[in-house]
Amino acid sequence: MKGIGLRDTVSIESREFQIHTGNDPQKNLIKSEIFEQGKFLFSNEDDYDIRERSQETLDIDFLKSIAFDQHQNILDELKTIFKINEKIKQIRQHMPHFRLGRVFLNRNFVSEAIENLQRVVELKPDFVRGHSKLGVALFQDGKYMEAVKAFLQAHKLNPDYPDVLNQLGVGYTRVNNFSAASKFLKKALEINPGYTEANFNLGVVLFLSSLNNENEEEKAVIPARFIRSFKEIIKQPKYQYRGWHEKFINTQEVLNKGNVKEVKGALYKIQSEILLADDSSDIMDYFFLQFMYGGSELKNNKLEVFEELINSEVEKHSDYADYWNELGVIHLIKCREYFLKAISEFERSNKLEPEFESAKRNTELLKHNKQGFLILLRAILK
């Protein structure tokens, strides 16, 4: 069966984005890729099941339909996040900016992410995650010393947070301060001995330290300490995906060749990719932003899509309190939809039979409590 391809160019705030969507009939995947001026920004892919059909044309129609749906969803998402960005600029609450900063960063809109995350730490200077995520955004933008300063601010607020200690280790590695990098990574491992990424990053620091004294024309000798930490991180469940397999294989090939300059580059690259890989989904961030500031009502069918996506995340992260909290919020919002639907149905009943006391009473009770319910919901979402 032939592949399906869709292309669009969308203009947002004097910028042009190209969206390419197609399917891989061998792997049953629909994939969208987003570019700006030829630069790849991000992609989104999903698998699908081929429906049993007796005629190939019907299968092609099915593929066209799901490809179009994904393509349209990406177009809508791009327009929505930039619309929200304009809408919340004057809002003096840190969480909307934090959520949008994460959404932008995960889609490689780095300058927009930094702008929102800087707003976060201005509005709430004691928000550790704000400083930490700002540091990650600055690191992704190649502003390594500024990233270290942001990580240090997060560390000052919470000196025993292993993730921040690991970030400091990577930041200091990137500016070639191996002594400071080693100190923070060892501290992270003291607090959490099973922290695989910190252990790997310490291996990178020790490896890079040894390469500093070697002639770049000589073949690099790979320390046993690094080999062990490299094997350990490859085995981690979160890296059991095709993209990560390719990254690790490419790194291993460079290590095998042993060219000192290339080895240094490969170590910095894989370390950065691991740091920038956010293993927590931004589905709920995007959902909150769309619900609160997207400018259009989210209907139950849309809520069900988000619920399905978040349910799949819960299965992956069942020991994360965040996901159970977010799933609870989704269900509360669904209650709101049913609450408003119930009011309209009681009103219709009352209109059909004005003397129907039960419908009249129910309408008044729900209307009386409507404002309180909506206030509660908005308070939870802030």
C-alpha positions, 0 to 999 in steps of 0.5 A: 500500500502506498504512503499518504502525504500532506503538506502545509505552510502556516503563518503565525506572527510573521513567521512561517512553519512547514508541516509535513505529515505522512504514514509509514505503511511498513510500521503502521505509523502516522508522523508529522514533522514541523520545520521553520526555514528548513530547520527541524523543530519537532515531530509527533507520531502515532501508530494505528491499526489497519482495519480489515477491508476487502477493497484497498481503496477503503483502506486508503480512505482510512489512512487519509482520514487519520493522516488528515486528523493528525495533520490538522491537530498539529496545525491547531496546536501551533496556532493555539500555543502562540495565541495563548502566549499572547493572551497570558503575557500580562498574567501575574500567575507563575503556573501558566507561564511555567506550563507554556514554557514547558510546552514551548521547550518540548517543541524546540521553541527555545526563545519563547520558552526562555521568555516564559520561564524568566517570567516564572522566576520573576513572579515566584522567585522561590519556585525551584522547578522554575529556576531548574527548567529555565536552566535547561532552556538556557542550556538548550540555547547554548547559554551554558554559563547562564544555565549554570547560574539558573541551576545554582539558584535552584540549588540555593533554594533546595540544596538536596534535590538530586535532579538539580545537582545532576543539572549542575554537574552537566552544566559545569561539565559543558563549561569545562569545570570538571572539578565542580561538575564532579563535586555536584554529581557525587553529591547527587549520588550520595543522596540517590545512589541509584541515579543512573544519569548522575552516575553516567554523567560522572563517568563522562566527567572522569573520561573528559578529564583524562582526555584533556591531557591527551594529544588529539592525534592519539587514540582515546583510551576508554576508561572501564568506569565510563564503559560500566556507566554507559552500559547501565544507562543504555539498559534503562527502560526510558531509553528503550526506543528506536531514537535512543538506540540510534543515539547510543549506537552513534556514540559507540561508533565514535568511541570505537574510532577513538579520535580524541576530538570526535570523542569529546564532541560525542560525549558532550552531545549524548550528555546534553541529549540525556539532560534535555530529554524530559521524560514527563509529558506536557499533555496536562500542561497543554490541556490546562492552557487550552482549557483556561486560555485557548478561547474555545470550549472543550467538548466532551469528545476532546476531553476524552482524547486528553483522558486517554492520553493521560491514562497512557501516561499513568500506566507508564508513571503509576508511582508519580503523584502528579499523574494521578492528580492530573487525571483527577482534574480531568475527571473534575472537568468532565463533571463540569461538562455534565453539570452544565449539560444537566442544567440545560436538560432540567431547563428544557424539562421545565420549559416543556412542563412549567408546573413540573416541580422536580425539574423546577427544583433541580434547575434552581438547585444547580443554578444556585451552586453553579458559580461555586462549582466553577470557582472551585474548578478554576481555583484548582487549575491555577 
